[in-house]
């Protein structure tokens, strides 16, 4: 993942409501920021914030 993508993911993570950010485990936070593909459980936690392109 390039630096631009990393910055965009960090910005997206930072824009999540604090309650949602706090509900994620350390592993889920790392997956949010770096994973090529998220596990289904992470999608379920974030489904109200995900937009389909």
C-alpha positions in Angstrom: 0.0 0.0 0.0 1.4 3.4 -0.9 1.7 6.4 1.4 -1.3 8.2 -0.1 -3.5 5.2 0.5 -2.2 4.9 4.1 -2.9 8.6 4.7 -6.4 8.2 3.3 -7.2 5.2 5.5 -5.8 7.0 8.6 -8.0 10.0 7.7 -11.0 7.8 7.3 -10.3 6.0 10.6 -9.9 9.4 12.4 -13.3 10.5 11.0 -15.1 7.6 12.6 -17.2 8.5 15.7 -15.2 7.9 18.9 -17.6 5.2 20.0 -17.0 3.2 16.9 -13.2 3.6 17.0 -13.2 2.5 20.6 -15.3 -0.6 19.8 -12.6 -1.9 17.5 -9.9 -4.2 18.9 -6.2 -3.4 18.2 -6.3 -6.1 15.5 -9.3 -4.6 13.8 -7.8 -1.1 13.9 -4.7 -2.6 12.2 -6.8 -4.4 9.6 -8.7 -1.1 8.9 -5.5 0.7 8.3 -3.5 -1.9 6.4 -5.5 -4.9 5.1 -6.1 -5.5 1.4 -9.4 -7.2 2.3 -11.3 -6.7 5.5 -12.9 -9.7 7.4 -16.7 -9.8 7.4 -16.8 -9.0 11.1 -15.1 -5.6 10.5 -17.5 -4.8 7.6 -20.4 -5.5 10.0 -19.1 -3.1 12.6 -18.6 -0.4 10.0 -21.5 -1.1 7.7 -23.3 2.2 8.3 -20.1 4.1 7.3 -19.3 2.1 4.1 -20.4 3.5 0.8 -20.4 1.3 -2.3 -18.7 2.7 -5.4 
